[in-house]
Amino acid sequence: MHVVPDLRVGGAERHVTQLMPNLDSSKFEAAVVCIGEEGELFADIVGSHVRAVALHRNKRQALRALGDLMREMRAFAPDVVITRGFNAELLGRVAARLTRVPYNIVWVHNYGMAEPRTSLRRISDRVLDRFTSAYFGLVQAQVDYMVSDLKYPRDKIRVIHNGVDPAAFEWTDDRHAVADLGISKSDKVIGIFAMFRPEKDHQTFLRAARLVADRIPNAKFLVVGDGPMRPEIESLISELELTDRVVLTGSRSDVPDLLRSVDVFVLSSRTVECFPISLLEAMAAGRPAVCTAVGGVPEMIEEPATGFLVPPRDPEALADRLVEILSDPDLARRMGRAARARVESSFSLRASVSATEIAIQTMVGNDVKRDRPVRLSAVLDVASVGGAEILLLNLFKHFDTDVVEPRLVCLRAPGPLADDFRNASFDVEILERSGRFDLRTVPRLVRSFRAAGTDAVLVTHHQRASLALGRIAARLAGVPASVVAAHDMDLTSIGKRVLPRWAVSTLALSDALVLLSRGQGDYLRREEGVGQRLRATTQEVVIPNGIQLSAPPTAADRQRARALLGVADSEFVVGVVARLSAQKAHEVLFEAIAATAGDVPQICLVVIGGGDRDGELRQLAQHLGIGSRTKFLGVRRDVEDLLPGLDVACLSSVHEGVPITLIEAMAAGIPVIATDCGSVRDIVRDGEQGFVVPVGDVANFADRLRVLADDEALRTQLGKSGRTRVETEFRIENTARRYEELLTDVLARKG
């Protein structure tokens, strides 16, 4: 049951009317209760499977509203009550407590408050927190506000992005919706879609409009919305002599059609926006955006790929960016395509609804406040120093121990990373498997699972012994759940497979296959037969790689890194962090460096990593004439400290999964150049965070190195975009939460 003040026109209200009817009706019975009047959006849920009620109570009728809410809750008997808005949060949680509703969620749609919180609100929040199961937010930027200002416990906060249905916003340039508004096909149309309220700062938009109109004679300004400030806005339009340029439409129900009529979308808010759905809709419609950098907006816009961010209350900056886009149709089209793709990949309605369903099912199905956490046994053959193993270690460190209690089992030997697990206080058990046909391994593993009270077993694809024996022992030990994690793809190019045929044909015996990207799932289905037969089918869950994110590197960090690398300030430093193996194809990068050296004499190469090609690659560097400008640093544990000293990070592999080294470089604000294999394009968007070049294409690689060497401003821009992308999509905390949700969901479904 979702309890709200009303369903008037607004982003938070539209979130309710889009979320509730789209919940899977086979799993959820849904109800919405408005404490006050219905509101204009109430009709959007009438006629759906959602029970909809309006109590018609005002603020002076709080006790009557409480009684009405209790009556509705007794009639509907909800397992979960979601509240949004102060009176709904107060009355809804009290009513839920009095009627013994098991779970309470407060969904926070704001980021900052226009007025200080009252004493009543502070006291009620503090008292009701003990009865509140979770606090949902819309953007990562809200978390600090929710903890610092609202005093909500950090461990109860979950972020679920809002979403829109891209199919509802057909990507065309059809202006029939504005044909009767005096706008022609040749006009350049800038649109703002927002209620006429002070925080939306239409004044800055209109002052920027005056500047744009002076520079672009056919510019028109579409202002969609209404509200209490309409008289002031109309007066300012007249004062700025924009009457013949600005079209005030009032509130409209045909927003998708209107968005198809604009060339650029604007949001000029002066105070913090949370996760404006109007911006999402504009992106879905394939429109570039120029918005003020407030609240969660920087998490939505990837500057400069999908639009531009400007300071609030700065009409000159806003006007400059609008003119830049309107003067370059190719730029506008590229931004629009990238914006649409971003919605499809990250902010779709289906993804938002699915994340909400998982979060609620996890809470209800598993009862996170159960008598003990999920006991997870991760099985490796050896704890080597590799991307998958390091990710596993970081996952362990970031699991909420009230939800998941992890341990590591190594079948053969501890390996160099085992001490890192132990030093982080995790249990590590070594079974001392003596060979491929050591028949003692499975009985030992069964005893290990039973002794630890294992609830779930996690195995990775690349260690074949653990992939086979871990799942067999889990079945024999009666472990309720087993999960396979795949970390690679594109192996057909070298005649290999990610999953052996026997593993694919027995996937139905596992409860989930964890993928790093959607592209990886497509590859496994297309090339390896995953999902093509019933026995090869299991639940597929995409959980992107994540890293522990430190503060952005400073100039001092760069100087320290350069000192550690032993390079001069004047050098253009190219780095590669990768095993010295055939997969990484270092020779492509080496040849590109040699091809670039004549044009960029200050270029040098730093090679970080170890492997069986060390001697071969040292000889190759000498043969290519780049020996004096190449530094081999071997395996390093201080990679995070070294990365800020690079000017560009490279990866020339022939096959990859989702390489975590690229994510780490982007987190350090370093642009990247990588070959187009695996899910590299799921990390790096060509021209946004760096460049993606064809596999084995030395000339293309060298050309991109020259471009970056000659353009420091471009390096800064790409590095900034990379850092933003990691902050929003590749945090290890998010990866850990997704694993927690998966494990608890699987166990909940199994009872």
PATITI-791465 format. One record per residue (C-alpha): residue in one letter; x, y, z. Coordinates in steps of 0.2 Angstrom, whole numbers, padded with zeros to 4 digits, always signed. Each point is the difference from the previous one (the first is absolute). Example, Ala and Ser with C-alpha at 12.3 -4.5 7.8 and 13.67 -1.06 7.14 Angstrom:
# PATITI-791465
a+0062-0022+0039/s+0006+0017-0003/
***
This chain:
# PATITI-791465
m+0000+0000+0000/h+0007+0017-0005/v-0006+0014+0011/v+0001+0018-0008/p-0007+0017+0004/d-0008+0001-0017/l+0003-0004-0019/r+0001+0018-0007/v+0012+0003-0014/g+0018-0002+0005/g+0015-0011-0002/a-0002-0010+0016/e-0019-0002-0004/r+0004-0006-0017/h+0012-0013+0007/v-0014-0007+0010/t-0012-0002-0015/q+0014-0008-0010/l+0007-0012+0013/m-0015-0007+0008/p-0010-0006-0016/n+0016-0007-0007/l+0004-0011+0015/d-0002-0019-0005/s-0018-0004+0005/s+0005-0018+0002/k+0011+0005+0014/f-0007+0016+0007/e-0017+0006+0005/a+0001+0019-0001/a-0010+0014+0008/v+0002+0019+0001/v-0008+0011+0013/c-0001+0019-0002/i-0002+0008+0017/g-0007+0016-0008/e-0009+0002-0017/e+0003-0011-0015/g+0010+0012-0011/e+0001+0001-0019/l+0011-0016-0001/f-0012-0011+0010/a-0009-0005-0016/d+0016-0008-0006/i-0002-0015+0012/v-0019-0001+0000/g-0004-0015-0011/s+0017-0009+0003/h+0002-0014+0012/v+0005+0012+0014/r-0013+0004+0013/a-0001+0019+0001/v-0009+0010+0014/a+0000+0018+0005/l-0005+0005+0018/h-0003+0018-0003/r+0008+0006+0017/n+0009+0016+0003/k+0014+0004+0012/r-0013+0005+0014/q-0008-0017-0002/a+0016-0010+0005/l-0008-0011+0013/r-0015-0004-0012/a+0013-0004-0014/l+0009-0012+0012/g-0016-0009+0004/d-0004-0001-0019/l+0018-0007-0004/m-0001-0013+0014/r-0017-0005-0008/e+0008-0002-0017/m+0015-0009+0006/r-0011-0013+0010/a-0011-0002-0016/f+0015-0002-0012/a+0012-0009+0013/p+0016+0006-0009/d+0017-0008+0003/v+0009+0016-0004/v-0005+0018+0002/i+0009+0013-0010/t-0002+0019+0004/r+0005+0016-0008/g-0003+0018+0006/f+0000+0005+0019/n-0018-0002+0004/a+0000-0017-0009/e+0017-0005+0008/l-0007+0004+0018/l-0018-0006-0001/g+0004-0015-0012/r+0014-0007+0012/v-0010+0003+0015/a-0015-0009-0008/a+0011-0014-0006/r+0007-0002+0018/l-0017+0000+0008/t-0007-0013-0013/r+0016-0011+0001/v+0006+0002-0018/p+0017-0009+0000/y+0010+0012-0011/n+0001+0018-0002/i+0009+0010-0014/v+0002+0019-0001/w+0004+0005-0018/v+0009+0016-0001/h-0003+0010-0016/n+0008+0017+0006/y+0018+0005+0002/g+0000+0014+0013/m-0015+0010+0007/a-0006+0017-0004/e-0003+0003+0019/p+0009-0007+0015/r-0008-0016+0007/t-0012+0003+0014/s+0003-0007+0018/l-0015-0011-0003/r+0007-0007-0015/r+0017-0003+0007/i-0007-0009+0016/s-0012-0010-0010/d+0013-0006-0012/r+0011-0005+0014/v-0014-0009+0009/l-0006-0009-0016/d+0017-0005-0006/r+0000-0016+0011/f-0016-0005-0009/t+0007+0004-0018/s+0007-0014-0010/a+0008+0010-0013/y+0003+0017-0008/f-0001+0001-0019/g+0009+0014-0010/l+0001+0003-0018/v+0018+0006-0003/q+0017-0003+0009/a+0001+0018+0003/q-0014-0001+0012/v+0008-0012+0012/d+0011+0013+0009/y-0015+0011+0002/m-0011-0014+0007/v+0014-0005+0012/s+0006+0018+0005/d-0016+0010-0001/l-0014-0012+0003/k+0010-0011+0012/y-0005-0016-0008/p+0011-0015+0003/r+0012-0003-0015/d-0003-0019+0001/k-0018+0002-0003/i+0002+0010-0016/r-0003-0007-0017/v+0001+0010-0017/i-0011-0005-0014/h+0000+0011-0015/n-0016+0007-0007/g-0004-0006-0018/v-0010+0003-0015/d-0006-0011-0015/p+0010+0005-0015/a-0013-0008-0011/a-0012+0014+0005/f+0012+0013-0007/e+0002-0003-0018/w+0016+0008-0006/t-0006+0011-0015/d+0000+0018-0005/d-0019+0002-0001/r-0007+0017+0004/h-0019-0003-0002/a-0003+0003+0018/v+0006+0018-0001/a-0007+0004-0017/d-0013+0011+0007/l+0012+0009+0012/g+0009+0011-0013/i+0015-0011-0001/s+0006-0005-0018/k+0011-0014-0006/s+0015+0012-0003/d+0000+0007+0018/k+0013-0006+0013/v-0011-0005+0015/i+0007+0000+0018/g-0012-0008+0013/i-0002+0001+0018/f-0013-0012+0009/a-0002+0005+0018/m-0013+0007+0012/f+0000+0018+0003/r+0008+0000+0017/p+0015+0010+0007/e+0012-0014+0001/k-0002-0004-0019/d+0007+0018-0003/h-0009+0004-0017/q+0008+0017+0002/t+0017-0006-0004/f-0007-0010-0015/l-0008+0016-0006/r+0015+0011+0002/a+0010-0014-0010/a-0014+0000-0013/r+0003+0019-0003/l+0019-0003-0003/v-0004-0015-0011/a-0013+0010-0010/d+0013+0014-0003/r+0011-0013-0008/i-0012-0012-0009/p-0014+0009-0009/n-0011-0015-0002/a+0001-0006+0018/k-0017-0003+0008/f-0002-0005+0019/l-0013-0013+0005/v-0006+0002+0018/v-0010-0015+0006/g-0008+0001+0017/d-0010+0011+0012/g+0000+0005+0018/p-0001+0014+0012/m+0014+0011-0008/r-0009+0001-0017/p-0003+0019+0002/e+0018+0004+0004/i+0006-0011-0014/e-0012+0009-0012/s+0006+0017+0006/l+0019-0005-0003/i-0004-0006-0017/s-0007+0017-0004/e+0014+0009+0008/l+0013-0009-0010/e-0010+0003-0016/l-0002-0019-0003/t-0019+0000-0003/d+0002-0006-0018/r+0014-0013+0004/v-0007-0009+0015/v-0015-0011+0000/l-0009-0004+0016/t-0010-0016-0002/g-0006-0002+0018/s-0002-0018+0007/r+0000-0013-0014/s-0004-0019-0001/d+0009-0002-0017/v+0018+0001+0007/p+0008-0013-0012/d-0007+0009-0015/l+0006+0017+0007/l+0018-0007+0003/r+0001-0006-0018/s-0003+0018-0005/v+0015+0007+0010/d+0018+0001-0006/v+0008+0002+0018/f-0007-0003+0017/v+0004+0011+0015/l-0002-0001+0018/s+0005+0016+0009/s-0003-0005+0019/r+0009+0010+0012/t-0002-0012+0015/v+0003-0018+0000/e-0009-0011-0011/c-0001-0018+0005/f-0003-0011-0016/p-0011+0011-0012/i-0011-0011-0010/s-0002+0013-0013/l+0018-0001-0004/l-0001-0019-0001/e-0015+0002-0013/a+0010+0013-0010/m+0015-0013-0001/a-0012-0014-0005/a-0006+0011-0014/g+0018+0002-0006/r+0002+0019+0005/p+0016+0007+0006/a-0001+0010+0016/v+0007+0015+0008/c-0003+0000+0019/t+0006+0007+0016/a+0012-0011+0010/v-0011-0002+0015/g-0005-0016+0010/g+0000-0016-0010/v+0000+0008-0017/p+0019-0003-0002/e-0003-0018+0002/m-0013+0000-0014/i+0010+0011-0013/e+0016-0007-0006/e+0009+0016-0005/p+0004+0003-0014/a-0007-0016-0008/t-0019+0003+0004/g+0000+0019+0004/f+0008+0013+0010/l-0001+0005+0018/v+0001+0019+0005/p+0000+0009+0017/p-0017+0005+0007/r-0005+0018-0002/d+0012+0003-0014/p-0010+0005-0016/e+0016+0004-0010/a+0007-0018+0003/l-0017-0007-0004/a-0002+0010-0016/d+0018-0004-0006/r-0003-0019+0001/l-0017+0002-0009/v+0008+0010-0014/e+0013-0013-0001/i-0012-0014-0003/l-0012+0009-0011/s+0014+0006-0011/d+0006-0018-0003/p-0014-0012-0006/d+0013-0015+0000/l+0004+0003+0018/a-0018+0001+0004/r-0004-0017-0008/r+0015-0008+0008/m-0005+0006+0017/g-0018-0005-0003/r+0005-0018-0005/a+0011-0002+0015/a-0013+0007+0011/r-0013-0013-0006/a+0013-0014+0001/r+0003+0005+0018/v-0018-0001+0005/e-0002-0017-0009/s+0016-0007+0009/s-0002+0008+0018/f-0016+0009+0003/s-0014-0010-0008/l-0017-0002+0008/r+0002-0019+0000/a+0017+0001+0009/s-0007+0011+0013/v-0015-0011+0003/s+0011-0015+0000/a+0012+0007+0013/t-0015+0005+0011/e-0007-0017-0001/i+0016-0008+0005/a+0003+0012+0014/i-0018-0004+0007/q+0001-0018-0003/t+0017-0001+0009/m-0006+0009+0015/v-0016-0010+0002/g+0005-0017-0007/n+0016-0001+0010/d-0004+0010+0015/v+0017+0009+0000/k-0003+0001+0019/r+0000-0019+0001/d+0009-0009+0014/r+0016-0001-0011/p+0007+0006-0016/v+0002-0010-0016/r+0016-0011+0002/l+0009+0000-0017/s+0014-0011-0004/a+0010+0006-0015/v+0010-0014-0008/l+0017+0003-0010/d+0013-0013-0005/v+0013+0013+0005/a-0001+0018+0006/s+0011+0007-0014/v+0002+0019-0003/g-0012+0002-0015/g-0015+0012-0003/a-0013-0013+0005/e+0009-0004+0016/i+0003+0018+0005/l-0018+0004-0004/l-0005-0014+0012/l+0011+0007+0014/n-0008+0017-0002/l-0017-0007+0000/f+0004-0009+0016/k+0006+0016+0008/h-0016+0009-0005/f-0013-0012+0004/d-0012+0005+0014/t+0004-0013+0013/d-0017+0000+0006/v-0006-0006-0017/v+0014-0011-0007/e+0014-0008+0010/p+0013-0006-0013/r+0014-0013+0001/l+0013-0006-0012/v+0004-0018-0004/c+0016-0004-0011/l+0000-0017-0007/r+0018-0002-0004/a+0011+0014+0007/p-0002+0016+0009/g+0008+0011-0014/p+0008+0017+0002/l-0017+0009+0004/a-0005-0012+0014/d+0009+0010+0014/d-0010+0016-0006/f-0016-0009+0004/r+0007-0006+0017/n+0006+0017+0004/a-0017+0007-0003/s-0006-0012+0013/f-0009-0012-0012/d+0001-0019+0003/v+0011-0009-0013/e+0000-0019-0001/i+0012-0010-0011/l-0004-0017-0005/e+0017-0005-0008/r-0007-0008-0016/s+0015-0010-0006/g-0005-0002-0019/r-0014+0000-0012/f-0006-0017+0005/d+0002+0002+0019/l-0016-0010+0006/r+0001+0008+0017/t-0004+0017-0005/v-0019-0001-0002/p-0003-0009+0017/r+0011+0013+0008/l-0009+0014-0008/v-0017-0007+0005/r+0006-0001+0018/s+0006+0018-0001/f-0017+0006-0006/r-0009-0009+0013/a+0012+0005+0014/a-0002+0018-0005/g-0019-0001-0001/t+0001+0007-0018/d-0015+0007-0008/a+0007+0005-0017/v+0015-0005-0010/l+0009+0012-0013/v+0012-0007-0013/t+0008+0009-0015/h+0001-0006-0018/h+0019+0001-0002/q+0005-0012+0013/r-0006-0016-0007/a+0003-0011+0015/s-0011+0012+0011/l-0013+0002-0013/a-0003-0019-0001/l+0004-0006+0018/g-0007+0015+0009/r-0017-0003-0008/i+0000-0019+0002/a+0005+0001+0019/a-0014+0014+0002/r-0013-0012-0006/l+0007-0015+0010/a+0001+0011+0016/g-0018+0006-0002/v+0005+0018-0002/p-0016+0010-0005/a+0008+0011-0013/s+0015+0000-0012/v+0005+0015-0012/v+0012+0000-0014/a+0009+0016-0004/a+0007+0003-0018/h+0014+0013-0003/d+0005-0003-0018/m-0006+0000-0018/d+0006+0001-0018/l+0010-0016+0002/t-0006-0008-0016/s+0013+0012-0008/i+0013-0011+0007/g-0009-0016-0001/k-0005-0001+0018/r-0016+0001+0010/v-0005+0009+0016/l-0011-0014+0006/p+0004-0018-0004/r-0013-0009-0009/w-0003-0011+0015/a-0003+0016+0011/v-0012+0007-0013/s-0010-0016-0001/t-0002-0001+0019/l-0004+0019+0003/a-0017-0005+0006/l+0008-0008+0015/s+0006+0018+0005/d-0012+0013+0007/a+0008+0015-0009/l+0013+0005-0013/v+0008+0017+0004/l+0005+0010-0015/l+0010+0016+0000/s-0009+0008-0015/r-0015-0003-0011/g+0012-0002-0015/q+0008-0015+0009/g-0017-0008+0002/d-0003+0002-0019/y+0017-0007-0004/l-0003-0016+0012/r-0017-0003-0008/r+0006+0003-0018/e+0017-0009+0001/e-0001-0013+0014/g-0019-0005+0001/v-0004+0007+0016/g-0019+0000+0002/q-0003-0010-0016/r-0006-0015+0009/l-0009-0003+0016/r+0015-0008+0008/a+0011+0015-0006/t-0012+0013+0008/t+0001+0009+0017/q-0004+0017+0006/e+0012+0012-0008/v+0005+0016+0011/v+0011+0014-0006/i+0011+0007+0014/p+0013+0012-0007/n+0018+0000+0007/g+0003+0013+0014/i+0015+0007+0008/q+0002+0009+0017/l+0000+0018-0005/s+0012+0012+0008/a-0001+0019-0001/p+0005+0008-0017/p+0019+0001-0002/t+0007+0017+0003/a+0015+0009-0008/a+0011-0006+0015/d-0006-0018-0003/r+0006+0002-0018/q+0017+0007+0005/r+0002-0015+0013/a-0005-0012-0014/r+0012+0007-0012/a+0014-0002+0013/l-0004-0018+0003/l-0001-0003-0019/g+0017+0009-0002/v-0006+0011-0014/a+0002+0018-0003/d-0014+0013-0001/s+0003+0003-0018/e-0002-0018-0005/f-0016-0006-0008/v-0003-0016+0010/v-0010-0015-0007/g-0003-0014+0012/v-0007-0018-0001/v-0005-0010+0015/a-0002-0018-0005/r+0007-0018+0001/l+0015-0002-0012/s-0010-0014-0010/a-0005-0003-0018/q-0018+0006+0004/k+0005+0017+0004/a+0010+0002-0017/h+0012+0013+0007/e+0009-0001-0017/v-0014+0010-0008/l+0003+0014+0013/f+0019-0001-0002/e-0001+0002-0019/a-0012+0015+0002/i+0012+0008+0012/a+0014-0002-0013/a-0011+0007-0014/t-0004+0015+0011/a+0017+0004+0007/g+0006+0010-0015/d-0015+0012+0002/v+0000+0000+0019/p+0018-0001+0005/q-0004+0002+0018/i-0011-0016+0001/c+0005-0014+0012/l-0008-0016+0004/v-0003-0008+0018/v-0004-0018+0000/i-0007-0006+0017/g-0003-0019+0002/g+0009-0016+0000/g-0001-0016-0011/d+0009-0013-0011/r+0002+0013-0014/d+0011+0011+0010/g+0017-0004-0009/e-0008-0001-0017/l-0008+0018+0002/r+0016+0007+0007/q+0009-0006-0016/l-0015+0007-0011/a+0002+0017+0008/q+0019+0000-0005/h-0004-0006-0017/l-0013+0013-0003/g+0012+0014+0006/i-0010+0004+0015/g+0010-0008+0013/s+0007+0016+0008/r-0018+0007+0001/t-0008-0016+0007/k+0000-0004+0019/f-0005-0017+0006/l-0006+0001+0018/g-0006-0018+0003/v-0014-0004+0012/r-0004+0014+0011/r-0012+0002+0015/d-0001+0019-0001/v-0008+0002-0017/e-0013+0012+0007/d+0015+0011+0005/l+0008-0001-0017/l-0015+0003-0011/p-0001+0019+0002/g+0017+0002-0007/l-0005-0007-0017/d-0007+0011-0014/v-0009-0014-0009/a-0004-0018+0005/c+0000-0014-0014/l-0006-0018-0002/s+0004-0008-0017/s-0008-0017+0004/v-0007-0013-0012/h-0013-0005+0012/e-0007+0006+0017/g-0015-0001+0011/v-0003+0017+0009/p+0018+0005+0004/i+0001+0008+0017/t+0017+0009-0004/l-0010+0011-0012/i-0012+0004+0014/e+0014+0004+0012/a+0008+0012-0013/m-0016+0009-0003/a-0002+0002+0019/a+0017+0008+0000/g-0007+0013-0013/i+0012-0008-0014/p-0007-0001-0018/v+0002-0018-0007/i+0003-0008-0017/a-0005-0018-0001/t-0004-0013-0014/d-0018-0004-0004/c-0001-0017+0008/g-0011-0008+0014/s-0010+0013+0009/v+0012+0014-0002/r-0014+0011-0008/d-0011-0003+0015/i+0014+0009+0010/v+0007+0013-0013/r-0011+0009-0012/d+0011+0005-0014/g+0003+0019+0000/e-0007+0002+0018/q+0012-0008+0012/g+0014-0004-0013/f+0001-0010-0016/v-0005-0017-0005/v+0010-0007-0015/p-0001-0016-0010/v+0010-0015+0006/g+0017-0001-0006/d-0001+0017-0010/v+0017+0008+0004/a-0002+0015-0011/n-0017+0004+0008/f+0008-0002+0017/a+0014+0011-0004/d-0011+0014-0008/r-0010+0001+0016/l+0016+0001+0010/r+0005+0015-0010/v-0017+0008+0002/l+0001-0001+0019/a+0018+0005+0000/d-0004+0016-0009/d-0015+0005+0010/e+0001+0002+0019/a-0017+0008+0001/l-0008-0016-0008/r+0010-0011+0012/t-0008+0010+0014/q-0017-0001-0007/l+0000-0019-0003/g+0008-0003+0017/k-0014+0010+0008/s-0013-0010-0009/g+0008-0016+0005/r+0000+0005+0018/t-0018+0004-0001/r-0005-0016-0008/v+0009-0010+0014/e-0008+0010+0013/t-0017-0004-0006/e+0002-0018-0007/f+0015-0009+0006/r+0001+0001+0019/i+0004-0016+0010/e-0013+0005+0012/n-0013-0002-0014/t+0007-0016-0005/a+0000-0007+0017/r-0018+0006+0003/r-0005-0009-0017/y+0008-0016+0006/e-0009+0001+0017/e-0017+0003-0009/l+0004-0015-0011/l+0005-0012+0014/t-0015+0005+0011/d-0012-0001-0015/v+0005-0017-0005/l-0001-0007+0018/a-0017+0009+0002/r-0007-0009-0016/k+0006-0016+0007/g-0008+0003+0017/
***
